[in-house]
Amino acid sequence: MTDPILTAQDRCDRCGAQAYFLARLGQGTLLFCAHHGRQHQTALEDRFVEIVDETHRLTPAAV
């Protein structure tokens, strides 16, 4: 697994919660919490070049 790109300082553009979802298109970047990332994911996938979904960090890894 790769190291996380998003940190605790990255905040959701919609509500201000910690961001776990990043959408990048050319020069623009949007950050979303898990809730808003899931809510807008389908629309974002059609428009954005890169999608980074780190919501898997919210659930504990299997031991």
HTML snippet that shows the backbone in 3Dmol.js (N, CA, C, O; Angstrom):
<script src="https://3Dmol.org/build/3Dmol-min.js"></script>
<div id="view" style="width:600px;height:400px;position:relative"></div>
<script>
const pdb = `
ATOM      1  N   MET A   1       0.849  -1.182   0.000  1.00  0.00           N
ATOM      2  CA  MET A   1       0.000   0.000   0.000  1.00  0.00           C
ATOM      3  C   MET A   1       0.890   1.240   0.000  1.00  0.00           C
ATOM      4  O   MET A   1       1.950   1.245   0.626  1.00  0.00           O
ATOM      5  N   THR A   2       0.467   2.276  -0.691  1.00  0.00           N
ATOM      6  CA  THR A   2       1.257   3.490  -0.777  1.00  0.00           C
ATOM      7  C   THR A   2       1.005   4.383   0.426  1.00  0.00           C
ATOM      8  O   THR A   2       0.002   4.251   1.129  1.00  0.00           O
ATOM      9  N   ASP A   3       1.941   5.294   0.641  1.00  0.00           N
ATOM     10  CA  ASP A   3       1.782   6.256   1.728  1.00  0.00           C
ATOM     11  C   ASP A   3       0.634   7.205   1.403  1.00  0.00           C
ATOM     12  O   ASP A   3       0.389   7.505   0.234  1.00  0.00           O
ATOM     13  N   PRO A   4      -0.068   7.677   2.423  1.00  0.00           N
ATOM     14  CA  PRO A   4      -1.175   8.610   2.198  1.00  0.00           C
ATOM     15  C   PRO A   4      -0.685   9.906   1.562  1.00  0.00           C
ATOM     16  O   PRO A   4       0.406  10.389   1.864  1.00  0.00           O
ATOM     17  N   ILE A   5      -1.493  10.450   0.693  1.00  0.00           N
ATOM     18  CA  ILE A   5      -1.220  11.747   0.083  1.00  0.00           C
ATOM     19  C   ILE A   5      -1.824  12.849   0.938  1.00  0.00           C
ATOM     20  O   ILE A   5      -1.229  13.914   1.104  1.00  0.00           O
ATOM     21  N   LEU A   6      -3.003  12.592   1.475  1.00  0.00           N
ATOM     22  CA  LEU A   6      -3.725  13.588   2.260  1.00  0.00           C
ATOM     23  C   LEU A   6      -3.319  13.514   3.729  1.00  0.00           C
ATOM     24  O   LEU A   6      -3.081  12.433   4.268  1.00  0.00           O
ATOM     25  N   THR A   7      -3.244  14.677   4.364  1.00  0.00           N
ATOM     26  CA  THR A   7      -2.862  14.748   5.775  1.00  0.00           C
ATOM     27  C   THR A   7      -4.012  15.320   6.600  1.00  0.00           C
ATOM     28  O   THR A   7      -5.047  15.701   6.052  1.00  0.00           O
ATOM     29  N   ALA A   8      -3.832  15.378   7.894  1.00  0.00           N
ATOM     30  CA  ALA A   8      -4.856  15.927   8.787  1.00  0.00           C
ATOM     31  C   ALA A   8      -5.107  17.412   8.520  1.00  0.00           C
ATOM     32  O   ALA A   8      -6.155  17.936   8.898  1.00  0.00           O
ATOM     33  N   GLN A   9      -4.176  18.085   7.885  1.00  0.00           N
ATOM     34  CA  GLN A   9      -4.348  19.501   7.570  1.00  0.00           C
ATOM     35  C   GLN A   9      -5.235  19.719   6.335  1.00  0.00           C
ATOM     36  O   GLN A   9      -5.745  20.820   6.126  1.00  0.00           O
ATOM     37  N   ASP A  10      -5.418  18.679   5.523  1.00  0.00           N
ATOM     38  CA  ASP A  10      -6.280  18.788   4.344  1.00  0.00           C
ATOM     39  C   ASP A  10      -7.736  18.696   4.779  1.00  0.00           C
ATOM     40  O   ASP A  10      -8.135  17.755   5.464  1.00  0.00           O
ATOM     41  N   ARG A  11      -8.521  19.688   4.371  1.00  0.00           N
ATOM     42  CA  ARG A  11      -9.904  19.785   4.833  1.00  0.00           C
ATOM     43  C   ARG A  11     -10.876  19.740   3.658  1.00  0.00           C
ATOM     44  O   ARG A  11     -10.560  20.192   2.558  1.00  0.00           O
ATOM     45  N   CYS A  12     -12.042  19.200   3.904  1.00  0.00           N
ATOM     46  CA  CYS A  12     -13.105  19.097   2.908  1.00  0.00           C
ATOM     47  C   CYS A  12     -13.533  20.498   2.459  1.00  0.00           C
ATOM     48  O   CYS A  12     -13.789  21.373   3.286  1.00  0.00           O
ATOM     49  N   ASP A  13     -13.607  20.694   1.142  1.00  0.00           N
ATOM     50  CA  ASP A  13     -14.044  21.977   0.602  1.00  0.00           C
ATOM     51  C   ASP A  13     -15.529  22.225   0.850  1.00  0.00           C
ATOM     52  O   ASP A  13     -15.993  23.360   0.737  1.00  0.00           O
ATOM     53  N   ARG A  14     -16.255  21.207   1.177  1.00  0.00           N
ATOM     54  CA  ARG A  14     -17.701  21.331   1.377  1.00  0.00           C
ATOM     55  C   ARG A  14     -18.056  21.634   2.837  1.00  0.00           C
ATOM     56  O   ARG A  14     -18.877  22.511   3.109  1.00  0.00           O
ATOM     57  N   CYS A  15     -17.427  20.896   3.788  1.00  0.00           N
ATOM     58  CA  CYS A  15     -17.849  21.039   5.188  1.00  0.00           C
ATOM     59  C   CYS A  15     -16.709  21.309   6.164  1.00  0.00           C
ATOM     60  O   CYS A  15     -16.971  21.630   7.323  1.00  0.00           O
ATOM     61  N   GLY A  16     -15.460  21.191   5.740  1.00  0.00           N
ATOM     62  CA  GLY A  16     -14.336  21.470   6.621  1.00  0.00           C
ATOM     63  C   GLY A  16     -13.821  20.282   7.412  1.00  0.00           C
ATOM     64  O   GLY A  16     -12.856  20.422   8.163  1.00  0.00           O
ATOM     65  N   ALA A  17     -14.438  19.112   7.265  1.00  0.00           N
ATOM     66  CA  ALA A  17     -13.944  17.909   7.951  1.00  0.00           C
ATOM     67  C   ALA A  17     -12.639  17.447   7.295  1.00  0.00           C
ATOM     68  O   ALA A  17     -12.276  17.940   6.227  1.00  0.00           O
ATOM     69  N   GLN A  18     -11.940  16.513   7.922  1.00  0.00           N
ATOM     70  CA  GLN A  18     -10.698  16.004   7.351  1.00  0.00           C
ATOM     71  C   GLN A  18     -10.966  15.382   5.990  1.00  0.00           C
ATOM     72  O   GLN A  18     -11.914  14.615   5.825  1.00  0.00           O
ATOM     73  N   ALA A  19     -10.126  15.717   5.014  1.00  0.00           N
ATOM     74  CA  ALA A  19     -10.302  15.216   3.644  1.00  0.00           C
ATOM     75  C   ALA A  19      -9.646  13.855   3.480  1.00  0.00           C
ATOM     76  O   ALA A  19      -8.520  13.628   3.922  1.00  0.00           O
ATOM     77  N   TYR A  20     -10.378  12.959   2.834  1.00  0.00           N
ATOM     78  CA  TYR A  20      -9.873  11.633   2.477  1.00  0.00           C
ATOM     79  C   TYR A  20     -10.049  11.378   0.988  1.00  0.00           C
ATOM     80  O   TYR A  20      -9.790  10.271   0.515  1.00  0.00           O
ATOM     81  N   PHE A  21     -10.479  12.373   0.255  1.00  0.00           N
ATOM     82  CA  PHE A  21     -10.824  12.219  -1.151  1.00  0.00           C
ATOM     83  C   PHE A  21     -10.338  13.457  -1.891  1.00  0.00           C
ATOM     84  O   PHE A  21     -10.675  14.579  -1.512  1.00  0.00           O
ATOM     85  N   LEU A  22      -9.549  13.263  -2.941  1.00  0.00           N
ATOM     86  CA  LEU A  22      -8.994  14.364  -3.719  1.00  0.00           C
ATOM     87  C   LEU A  22      -9.362  14.176  -5.182  1.00  0.00           C
ATOM     88  O   LEU A  22      -9.256  13.072  -5.715  1.00  0.00           O
ATOM     89  N   ALA A  23      -9.790  15.243  -5.825  1.00  0.00           N
ATOM     90  CA  ALA A  23     -10.090  15.223  -7.254  1.00  0.00           C
ATOM     91  C   ALA A  23      -9.292  16.342  -7.908  1.00  0.00           C
ATOM     92  O   ALA A  23      -9.384  17.500  -7.500  1.00  0.00           O
ATOM     93  N   ARG A  24      -8.501  15.987  -8.935  1.00  0.00           N
ATOM     94  CA  ARG A  24      -7.623  16.961  -9.581  1.00  0.00           C
ATOM     95  C   ARG A  24      -7.931  17.032 -11.071  1.00  0.00           C
ATOM     96  O   ARG A  24      -8.042  16.006 -11.742  1.00  0.00           O
ATOM     97  N   LEU A  25      -8.067  18.248 -11.580  1.00  0.00           N
ATOM     98  CA  LEU A  25      -8.281  18.487 -13.004  1.00  0.00           C
ATOM     99  C   LEU A  25      -7.366  19.625 -13.418  1.00  0.00           C
ATOM    100  O   LEU A  25      -7.597  20.776 -13.045  1.00  0.00           O
ATOM    101  N   GLY A  26      -6.334  19.318 -14.182  1.00  0.00           N
ATOM    102  CA  GLY A  26      -5.413  20.360 -14.634  1.00  0.00           C
ATOM    103  C   GLY A  26      -4.863  21.151 -13.466  1.00  0.00           C
ATOM    104  O   GLY A  26      -4.066  20.643 -12.676  1.00  0.00           O
ATOM    105  N   GLN A  27      -5.290  22.391 -13.363  1.00  0.00           N
ATOM    106  CA  GLN A  27      -4.783  23.274 -12.321  1.00  0.00           C
ATOM    107  C   GLN A  27      -5.660  23.299 -11.066  1.00  0.00           C
ATOM    108  O   GLN A  27      -5.249  23.846 -10.043  1.00  0.00           O
ATOM    109  N   GLY A  28      -6.837  22.728 -11.127  1.00  0.00           N
ATOM    110  CA  GLY A  28      -7.751  22.786  -9.992  1.00  0.00           C
ATOM    111  C   GLY A  28      -7.777  21.499  -9.198  1.00  0.00           C
ATOM    112  O   GLY A  28      -7.663  20.407  -9.756  1.00  0.00           O
ATOM    113  N   THR A  29      -7.927  21.634  -7.887  1.00  0.00           N
ATOM    114  CA  THR A  29      -8.013  20.482  -6.996  1.00  0.00           C
ATOM    115  C   THR A  29      -9.166  20.687  -6.019  1.00  0.00           C
ATOM    116  O   THR A  29      -9.328  21.766  -5.449  1.00  0.00           O
ATOM    117  N   LEU A  30      -9.955  19.648  -5.837  1.00  0.00           N
ATOM    118  CA  LEU A  30     -11.018  19.659  -4.842  1.00  0.00           C
ATOM    119  C   LEU A  30     -10.710  18.605  -3.794  1.00  0.00           C
ATOM    120  O   LEU A  30     -10.231  17.518  -4.117  1.00  0.00           O
ATOM    121  N   LEU A  31     -10.986  18.930  -2.533  1.00  0.00           N
ATOM    122  CA  LEU A  31     -10.804  17.995  -1.423  1.00  0.00           C
ATOM    123  C   LEU A  31     -12.162  17.759  -0.776  1.00  0.00           C
ATOM    124  O   LEU A  31     -12.952  18.685  -0.597  1.00  0.00           O
ATOM    125  N   PHE A  32     -12.421  16.481  -0.423  1.00  0.00           N
ATOM    126  CA  PHE A  32     -13.682  16.142   0.225  1.00  0.00           C
ATOM    127  C   PHE A  32     -13.453  15.169   1.362  1.00  0.00           C
ATOM    128  O   PHE A  32     -12.516  14.372   1.332  1.00  0.00           O
ATOM    129  N   CYS A  33     -14.316  15.237   2.370  1.00  0.00           N
ATOM    130  CA  CYS A  33     -14.352  14.219   3.416  1.00  0.00           C
ATOM    131  C   CYS A  33     -14.899  12.939   2.767  1.00  0.00           C
ATOM    132  O   CYS A  33     -15.311  12.958   1.607  1.00  0.00           O
ATOM    133  N   ALA A  34     -14.903  11.855   3.500  1.00  0.00           N
ATOM    134  CA  ALA A  34     -15.395  10.589   2.956  1.00  0.00           C
ATOM    135  C   ALA A  34     -16.856  10.705   2.515  1.00  0.00           C
ATOM    136  O   ALA A  34     -17.225  10.214   1.448  1.00  0.00           O
ATOM    137  N   HIS A  35     -17.680  11.351   3.332  1.00  0.00           N
ATOM    138  CA  HIS A  35     -19.106  11.490   3.021  1.00  0.00           C
ATOM    139  C   HIS A  35     -19.311  12.240   1.711  1.00  0.00           C
ATOM    140  O   HIS A  35     -19.998  11.746   0.817  1.00  0.00           O
ATOM    141  N   HIS A  36     -18.728  13.421   1.590  1.00  0.00           N
ATOM    142  CA  HIS A  36     -18.936  14.223   0.391  1.00  0.00           C
ATOM    143  C   HIS A  36     -18.197  13.646  -0.825  1.00  0.00           C
ATOM    144  O   HIS A  36     -18.642  13.822  -1.959  1.00  0.00           O
ATOM    145  N   GLY A  37     -17.088  12.968  -0.598  1.00  0.00           N
ATOM    146  CA  GLY A  37     -16.399  12.293  -1.697  1.00  0.00           C
ATOM    147  C   GLY A  37     -17.266  11.222  -2.312  1.00  0.00           C
ATOM    148  O   GLY A  37     -17.373  11.128  -3.535  1.00  0.00           O
ATOM    149  N   ARG A  38     -17.893  10.404  -1.462  1.00  0.00           N
ATOM    150  CA  ARG A  38     -18.791   9.358  -1.960  1.00  0.00           C
ATOM    151  C   ARG A  38     -20.015   9.962  -2.643  1.00  0.00           C
ATOM    152  O   ARG A  38     -20.484   9.466  -3.668  1.00  0.00           O
ATOM    153  N   GLN A  39     -20.517  11.038  -2.056  1.00  0.00           N
ATOM    154  CA  GLN A  39     -21.713  11.689  -2.587  1.00  0.00           C
ATOM    155  C   GLN A  39     -21.478  12.215  -4.008  1.00  0.00           C
ATOM    156  O   GLN A  39     -22.379  12.150  -4.844  1.00  0.00           O
ATOM    157  N   HIS A  40     -20.285  12.730  -4.286  1.00  0.00           N
ATOM    158  CA  HIS A  40     -20.002  13.366  -5.579  1.00  0.00           C
ATOM    159  C   HIS A  40     -19.092  12.530  -6.480  1.00  0.00           C
ATOM    160  O   HIS A  40     -18.730  12.986  -7.565  1.00  0.00           O
ATOM    161  N   GLN A  41     -18.717  11.335  -6.065  1.00  0.00           N
ATOM    162  CA  GLN A  41     -17.721  10.543  -6.783  1.00  0.00           C
ATOM    163  C   GLN A  41     -18.084  10.293  -8.251  1.00  0.00           C
ATOM    164  O   GLN A  41     -17.234  10.470  -9.123  1.00  0.00           O
ATOM    165  N   THR A  42     -19.293   9.895  -8.538  1.00  0.00           N
ATOM    166  CA  THR A  42     -19.678   9.587  -9.914  1.00  0.00           C
ATOM    167  C   THR A  42     -19.525  10.807 -10.813  1.00  0.00           C
ATOM    168  O   THR A  42     -18.977  10.698 -11.910  1.00  0.00           O
ATOM    169  N   ALA A  43     -19.993  11.946 -10.374  1.00  0.00           N
ATOM    170  CA  ALA A  43     -19.877  13.168 -11.170  1.00  0.00           C
ATOM    171  C   ALA A  43     -18.416  13.575 -11.335  1.00  0.00           C
ATOM    172  O   ALA A  43     -18.018  14.036 -12.405  1.00  0.00           O
ATOM    173  N   LEU A  44     -17.618  13.410 -10.288  1.00  0.00           N
ATOM    174  CA  LEU A  44     -16.205  13.783 -10.349  1.00  0.00           C
ATOM    175  C   LEU A  44     -15.422  12.889 -11.299  1.00  0.00           C
ATOM    176  O   LEU A  44     -14.546  13.368 -12.020  1.00  0.00           O
ATOM    177  N   GLU A  45     -15.727  11.596 -11.306  1.00  0.00           N
ATOM    178  CA  GLU A  45     -15.005  10.659 -12.171  1.00  0.00           C
ATOM    179  C   GLU A  45     -15.169  11.010 -13.643  1.00  0.00           C
ATOM    180  O   GLU A  45     -14.278  10.728 -14.445  1.00  0.00           O
ATOM    181  N   ASP A  46     -16.282  11.615 -14.007  1.00  0.00           N
ATOM    182  CA  ASP A  46     -16.530  11.998 -15.394  1.00  0.00           C
ATOM    183  C   ASP A  46     -15.772  13.256 -15.807  1.00  0.00           C
ATOM    184  O   ASP A  46     -15.592  13.506 -16.998  1.00  0.00           O
ATOM    185  N   ARG A  47     -15.327  14.051 -14.831  1.00  0.00           N
ATOM    186  CA  ARG A  47     -14.739  15.351 -15.139  1.00  0.00           C
ATOM    187  C   ARG A  47     -13.272  15.505 -14.757  1.00  0.00           C
ATOM    188  O   ARG A  47     -12.579  16.355 -15.316  1.00  0.00           O
ATOM    189  N   PHE A  48     -12.794  14.714 -13.830  1.00  0.00           N
ATOM    190  CA  PHE A  48     -11.465  14.936 -13.288  1.00  0.00           C
ATOM    191  C   PHE A  48     -10.450  13.927 -13.807  1.00  0.00           C
ATOM    192  O   PHE A  48     -10.775  12.769 -14.069  1.00  0.00           O
ATOM    193  N   VAL A  49      -9.216  14.392 -13.951  1.00  0.00           N
ATOM    194  CA  VAL A  49      -8.133  13.580 -14.490  1.00  0.00           C
ATOM    195  C   VAL A  49      -7.640  12.578 -13.462  1.00  0.00           C
ATOM    196  O   VAL A  49      -7.351  11.431 -13.804  1.00  0.00           O
ATOM    197  N   GLU A  50      -7.540  12.993 -12.215  1.00  0.00           N
ATOM    198  CA  GLU A  50      -7.006  12.132 -11.158  1.00  0.00           C
ATOM    199  C   GLU A  50      -7.948  12.137  -9.963  1.00  0.00           C
ATOM    200  O   GLU A  50      -8.383  13.192  -9.502  1.00  0.00           O
ATOM    201  N   ILE A  51      -8.254  10.953  -9.475  1.00  0.00           N
ATOM    202  CA  ILE A  51      -9.065  10.794  -8.272  1.00  0.00           C
ATOM    203  C   ILE A  51      -8.225  10.002  -7.268  1.00  0.00           C
ATOM    204  O   ILE A  51      -7.710   8.930  -7.589  1.00  0.00           O
ATOM    205  N   VAL A  52      -8.092  10.530  -6.067  1.00  0.00           N
ATOM    206  CA  VAL A  52      -7.394   9.821  -4.993  1.00  0.00           C
ATOM    207  C   VAL A  52      -8.418   9.588  -3.894  1.00  0.00           C
ATOM    208  O   VAL A  52      -8.947  10.539  -3.319  1.00  0.00           O
ATOM    209  N   ASP A  53      -8.694   8.328  -3.604  1.00  0.00           N
ATOM    210  CA  ASP A  53      -9.672   7.952  -2.579  1.00  0.00           C
ATOM    211  C   ASP A  53      -8.930   7.239  -1.458  1.00  0.00           C
ATOM    212  O   ASP A  53      -8.498   6.099  -1.624  1.00  0.00           O
ATOM    213  N   GLU A  54      -8.781   7.900  -0.327  1.00  0.00           N
ATOM    214  CA  GLU A  54      -8.092   7.324   0.827  1.00  0.00           C
ATOM    215  C   GLU A  54      -9.064   6.983   1.952  1.00  0.00           C
ATOM    216  O   GLU A  54      -8.668   6.926   3.117  1.00  0.00           O
ATOM    217  N   THR A  55     -10.325   6.757   1.617  1.00  0.00           N
ATOM    218  CA  THR A  55     -11.318   6.450   2.641  1.00  0.00           C
ATOM    219  C   THR A  55     -11.034   5.107   3.330  1.00  0.00           C
ATOM    220  O   THR A  55     -11.545   4.849   4.420  1.00  0.00           O
ATOM    221  N   HIS A  56     -10.229   4.262   2.700  1.00  0.00           N
ATOM    222  CA  HIS A  56      -9.866   2.989   3.342  1.00  0.00           C
ATOM    223  C   HIS A  56      -9.113   3.217   4.648  1.00  0.00           C
ATOM    224  O   HIS A  56      -9.055   2.314   5.483  1.00  0.00           O
ATOM    225  N   ARG A  57      -8.540   4.393   4.843  1.00  0.00           N
ATOM    226  CA  ARG A  57      -7.819   4.721   6.080  1.00  0.00           C
ATOM    227  C   ARG A  57      -8.759   4.871   7.270  1.00  0.00           C
ATOM    228  O   ARG A  57      -8.308   4.896   8.415  1.00  0.00           O
ATOM    229  N   LEU A  58     -10.050   4.971   7.015  1.00  0.00           N
ATOM    230  CA  LEU A  58     -11.024   5.136   8.093  1.00  0.00           C
ATOM    231  C   LEU A  58     -11.375   3.827   8.778  1.00  0.00           C
ATOM    232  O   LEU A  58     -11.906   3.845   9.888  1.00  0.00           O
ATOM    233  N   THR A  59     -11.095   2.699   8.154  1.00  0.00           N
ATOM    234  CA  THR A  59     -11.396   1.401   8.763  1.00  0.00           C
ATOM    235  C   THR A  59     -10.095   0.726   9.140  1.00  0.00           C
ATOM    236  O   THR A  59      -9.112   0.824   8.405  1.00  0.00           O
ATOM    237  N   PRO A  60     -10.071   0.044  10.267  1.00  0.00           N
ATOM    238  CA  PRO A  60      -8.841  -0.623  10.695  1.00  0.00           C
ATOM    239  C   PRO A  60      -8.450  -1.737   9.717  1.00  0.00           C
ATOM    240  O   PRO A  60      -9.307  -2.437   9.176  1.00  0.00           O
ATOM    241  N   ALA A  61      -7.157  -1.882   9.507  1.00  0.00           N
ATOM    242  CA  ALA A  61      -6.640  -2.942   8.643  1.00  0.00           C
ATOM    243  C   ALA A  61      -6.849  -4.294   9.305  1.00  0.00           C
ATOM    244  O   ALA A  61      -6.804  -4.411  10.530  1.00  0.00           O
ATOM    245  N   ALA A  62      -7.074  -5.294   8.501  1.00  0.00           N
ATOM    246  CA  ALA A  62      -7.230  -6.655   9.033  1.00  0.00           C
ATOM    247  C   ALA A  62      -5.909  -7.120   9.626  1.00  0.00           C
ATOM    248  O   ALA A  62      -4.848  -6.917   9.036  1.00  0.00           O
ATOM    249  N   VAL A  63      -5.978  -7.734  10.779  1.00  0.00           N
ATOM    250  CA  VAL A  63      -4.768  -8.181  11.472  1.00  0.00           C
ATOM    251  C   VAL A  63      -4.563  -9.661  11.234  1.00  0.00           C
ATOM    252  O   VAL A  63      -3.596 -10.238  11.731  1.00  0.00           O
TER     253      VAL A  63
END
`;
const viewer = $3Dmol.createViewer("view");
viewer.addModel(pdb, "pdb");
viewer.setStyle({}, {cartoon: {color: "spectrum"}});
viewer.zoomTo();
viewer.render();
</script>
